[in-house]
Amino acid sequence: MPDTALFDPTMLRFGIGQPVPRAEDPTLLRGEGRYTDDISLPGQVWCAMVRSPYAHGTIRRIDTTRARSMPGVLGVFTGADLAAAGYGTMKCTLPLKNADGTPLRNIERPALATDKVRFVGDPIAFVVAESRVEARDAAEAVGLDIEPLPAVTEASAASRPGAPQLYDDIPGNVVLDFAFGDEARLDAAFAAAAHVTSLSIRNNRVVVCAMEPRSAIGEYDGATGRYTLRVGSQGVFGLRAQLARDILGVPPEQLRVLTGNVGGSFGMKAFVYPEYVCVLHAARTLGRPVKWTDDRAGSFLSDQHGRDHEVRAELALDAEGRFLAVRLTAFANMGAYLGAVAPLMGTGNFVKNVQSNYATPLVGVRTRCVVTNTTPVSAYRGAGRPEGNYFMERLIEAAAAETGRDPIDLRLRNHIRPDQMPFQAASGSVYDSGEFTALLERALVAADWHGFAARKAESAARGRLRGRGIGNYLEVTAPPAKEQGGIRFEKDGTVTIVTGTLDYGQGHWTPFAQVLHQALGVPFDRIRLLQGDSDELVAGGGTGGSKSLMASGAAILEASRQVIEKGKVAAAQALECAVSDIAFARGRFSVVGTDRGIDLMDLAAWLRTAKDLPPGVPASLDVRHVFNEAPSAFPNGCHIVEVEIDPETGVTEVVRYVAVNDFGAVVNPLLVAGQTHGGIVQGIGQALLEHVVYDENGQLISGSFTDYALPRAHDVCSFVVESRPVPARTNPLGVKGCGEAGCAGSLPAVMNAVVDALSIYGIRHIDMPATPERVWRAIRAAAASGGELPARTGPAS
């Protein structure tokens, strides 16, 4: 249960619930951040990668002769060199099983391809030289003799008989045939349904496009045999474990991972990449620090992509409009290799999130995870959670249209009620809290739902089609695992929070400091955050799954309680009284019934100089604490969007946006609004603009910002964001997570609005992204099949 004492109505200026600006922003906005590429070490040399120009082919020969003789070149390395060094491989870390109980067919990926290349950009070799330019020039001089093979880029196509095979031991390219749900009961429910809605939905592939391209610097100390990797990551502790255990084959303490500022990740920078192995090997071989920094073109090819699912979604309803069952039958594109968590999104996270906030008694998911000749896919903001909600919300809108029901009433009829909490969902989740109907009703008011008709008429007068859409969502966060929450009182009078989560743009420092400030009364401006040095950590799950505040916040609270208990013993010694007479409140230890006391910070300073302390009295107030674990939480909300479409050009404009959310207890409303805005914009980007396109040979057509569109300021409107919190009952802060929920609400809301606007032509569904061309073609196709384009009633301006 949440600690209600933390949410005091007489809150401190920098305490929990206050809209405190991000403490790190002034440094970053002045250009004083320290990202990996900002670092230059003494004796540093440069690495450049040699990548495959083919999507599929057999490696016949790699000629490094010319490259080795070029100016500044210190070494040219191939997969044979890494194999001789005995490095391990990258692979999926999930213990998933096929429908028949057998384990998934894992893929052991070496850092450099040795037998075949399997996607354009597959690394084959790398060059190390004195300068970046020299390394790149030499990399271009490496000769590649590759025999091209047929390529396949779509998951469904790759699973068909006769499709090109990526691996001899993976027939049909299917690495996992996942099944969830009671098939017999699902079949019976659909057979008995009064109505079944079915949609074919494409969850389009996207490029992550983090603001900062990946970069890494490898070091090796020959005297100690210790590696150091400086790299942008989502958690140094976990990355160290992956590299040390699976790749380098050394004890974790022989590797130090350091991460400074990180310019975005969204899941993409969480795991090991081939380039990290390469710079560490070169550093060990050459005895010098080795640096690699990607450019944007390389990022499009080598950074793990997101999404990419082909889904047949079905919803069964009874005669009263109650949901009987929901079923997804899907192909999930893994790309050429299996990322560490690549199958998760289309399997377990589909299951958990298609349930949403509805009391659907049966959930079924059957997903074939398939390898193709494309860039590997992994977690991307939400990692299956926006997808599950998108499928359910599109089904509900289509079901309402097909049965003549009001879409609002259909949702309300099927909402889980507060008196049903805790709710055992068919997905296996146990919801602890939520008031879904009240939240939806508040969103309708905030969006002026009943005023839509007038706005639609006004749009029509200007020759525009206006549509509105709802994204009523619930997402299941990652369960917080072991997380460090150390508190260290420094000699300079500051206090350091040590955490295993890592800020890659979210702004952790400020909310973590607010929690500590509220719990201990430490002055806000004296709090520091240590997060990016694996040598300082004893645990850490990294950042991902919207769990950071649940995990680190709880760890900080538990550590604070230990500080208080230690402080009472120390204060009793300093104030010469019994421990039982000491009370603590608002940063001060005091003797009950007197005016005698000592501030926390003064007590910490006193302990540093105290002599001959008796047994049992702590030498410091420092605490090195690890929070154990907590269940998942269930952020939820309702997004309501209005769009305008120009039927002559197909251009869609988002013109109104309202989001009412339940993120549980809100520690910092300013940061929550910012996270919501960011998620909404990424959702709008996928819904209307972003799309990865390969040609029939597996060449990436959308390989730059010339061909791949990201949302810009003029593509969005002002957002109305409201909070209607119901605190979680499963963690001491009562928080639910907010980092990825913006996508979960925006994808269905925007696409439902687009379909609503196009429904005048009889268009029932359109896939993301609803680009101008795709919308224009859909309108013309509808007209060609017997419909009529409505005449303009006003100017097109």
Secondary structure, 3 states (H helix, E strand, C coil): CCCHHHCCCCCCCCCCCCCCCCCCHHHHHCCCCCCHHHCCCCCCEEEEEEECCCCCEEEEEEECHHHHCCCCEEEEEEHHHHHHHCCCCECCCCCCECCCCCECCCCCECCCCCCEECCCCCEEEEEEECCHHHHHHHHHHCEEEEEECCCCCCHHHHCCCCCCCCCCCCHHHEEEEEEECCHHHHHHHHHHCCEEEEEEEEECCECCCCCCCCEEEEEEECCCCEEEEEECCCCHHHHHHHHHHHHHCCCHHHEEEECCCCCCCCCCCCCCCHHHHHHHHHHHHHCCCEEEECCHHHHHHHCCEECCEEEEEEEEECCCCCEEEEEEEEEEEEECCCCCCHHHCCCHHHHHHHCCCECCCCEEEEEEEEECCCCCECCCCCCCHHHHHHHHHHHHHHHHHHHCCCHHHHHHHHECCHHHCCEECCCCCEECCCCHHHHHHHHHHHCCHHHHHHHHHHHHHCCCEEEEEEEEEECCCCCCCCEEEEEEECCCCCEEEEECCCCCCCCCHHHHHHHHHHHHCCCHHHEEEECCEHHHCCCCCCCCCCCHHHHHHHHHHHHHHHHHHHHHHHHHHHHCCCHHHEEEECCEEEECCCCCEEEHHHHHHHHHHCCCCCCCCCCCCCECCEECCCCCCCCEEEEEEEEEECCCCCCEEEEEEEEEEECECCCCHHHHHHHHHHHHHHHHHHHHCCCCCECCCCCECCCCCCCCCCCCHHHCCCCEEEECCCCCCCCCCCECCCCCHHHHHHHHHHHHHHHHHHHHHCCCCCCCCCCHHHHHHHHHHHHHCCCCCCCCCCCCC
